[in-house]
Amino acid sequence: MNAAINLKFDSNGLIPAIIQDALTQQVLMLGYMNAESFQLTLATGKVTFFSRSRHALWQKGETSGHYLRVSSISVDCDQDAILIKAEPQGLTCHTGQISCFFTQIDLKGNNRGNN
């Protein structure tokens, strides 16, 4: 049985949203949503974020054409973070990488470059 979902947005009205490839399970990116972008994501089936730098909504892919089509949405145990499994329609990162998480750091804190 599902308990009632009561998303806990932070003091700025935002909640982190981790995006994971529905097929490969690779973590693609982290973005932030407000209540409106979350509702738009539900309504359209395309991931929509709130840009903290521009203070505006943005649908992932609106300029690149690399949309993220929602497969499923889960909430963590504290209901203060969202996990969205999505089908990427192209590369996710604005740098041209599949994932935004491509730079590894070794256990001594050194950058190991792109892997």
C-alpha positions in Angstrom: 0.0 0.0 0.0 1.3 3.5 -0.9 1.5 6.0 1.9 0.3 9.6 1.1 3.0 11.5 -0.7 3.8 14.9 0.9 6.9 16.2 -0.9 9.1 18.3 1.4 10.4 21.3 -0.6 13.2 23.3 1.0 13.0 26.9 2.2 13.4 28.1 -1.4 10.5 25.9 -2.5 12.9 23.4 -4.3 13.5 19.7 -4.1 16.4 17.8 -5.7 15.6 15.5 -8.5 18.1 12.8 -9.4 17.7 11.6 -13.0 18.6 8.0 -13.8 18.6 6.2 -17.2 15.6 3.8 -17.1 17.4 1.3 -19.2 21.1 1.4 -18.1 20.5 2.6 -14.6 23.3 5.2 -15.1 22.8 8.4 -13.0 22.5 11.1 -15.6 22.1 14.4 -13.7 20.8 16.2 -10.7 18.4 19.1 -11.0 15.9 21.0 -8.8 12.2 21.2 -9.1 9.6 23.4 -7.6 6.0 22.5 -7.2 5.1 23.8 -10.7 7.9 22.1 -12.5 7.0 18.8 -10.7 3.4 19.1 -11.8 4.5 19.9 -15.4 6.7 16.8 -15.4 3.7 14.7 -14.3 1.5 16.4 -16.9 3.8 16.2 -19.9 5.9 13.1 -19.3 9.0 15.2 -20.0 11.3 16.3 -17.1 11.0 20.0 -16.3 13.2 21.7 -13.7 13.4 25.0 -12.0 16.6 26.9 -12.9 18.2 28.4 -9.8 20.4 30.7 -11.8 17.7 32.0 -14.1 14.8 31.7 -11.6 12.6 30.2 -14.3 11.2 26.8 -15.4 13.1 24.9 -18.1 12.2 21.7 -19.8 15.3 19.5 -20.3 15.8 19.4 -24.0 13.9 22.6 -24.9 17.0 24.0 -26.7 19.0 20.8 -27.5 16.1 18.5 -28.4 17.6 16.0 -25.9 14.5 15.5 -23.8 14.2 13.2 -20.8 11.0 11.1 -21.1 9.7 10.0 -17.7 9.5 6.2 -17.1 8.9 6.3 -13.3 9.1 8.7 -10.3 10.0 7.6 -6.8 10.5 9.6 -3.6 13.0 8.9 -0.9 12.0 7.8 2.6 12.0 11.4 3.9 10.1 12.7 0.9 12.7 15.4 0.4 14.3 14.0 -2.8 13.0 12.6 -6.0 14.4 9.9 -8.3 13.2 10.0 -11.9 13.9 7.1 -14.2 13.8 8.5 -17.7 14.5 7.6 -21.3 17.1 10.2 -22.6 16.5 11.4 -26.1 20.1 12.1 -26.7 23.0 13.2 -24.5 22.1 14.6 -21.1 25.0 16.8 -20.2 25.4 20.2 -21.8 29.1 19.3 -22.3 28.2 16.6 -24.8 28.6 13.7 -22.3 26.0 11.0 -21.7 25.9 11.8 -18.0 26.9 15.0 -16.0 28.8 12.6 -13.7 31.9 11.9 -15.9 34.8 13.3 -13.8 36.0 10.8 -11.2 37.9 11.7 -8.0 40.2 9.2 -6.4 40.1 8.5 -2.7 42.8 11.1 -2.0 40.6 13.8 -3.5 42.5 14.1 -6.8 40.7 14.6 -10.1 41.3 11.5 -12.3 40.0 13.1 -15.5 37.1 12.0 -17.7 36.3 8.3 -17.6 
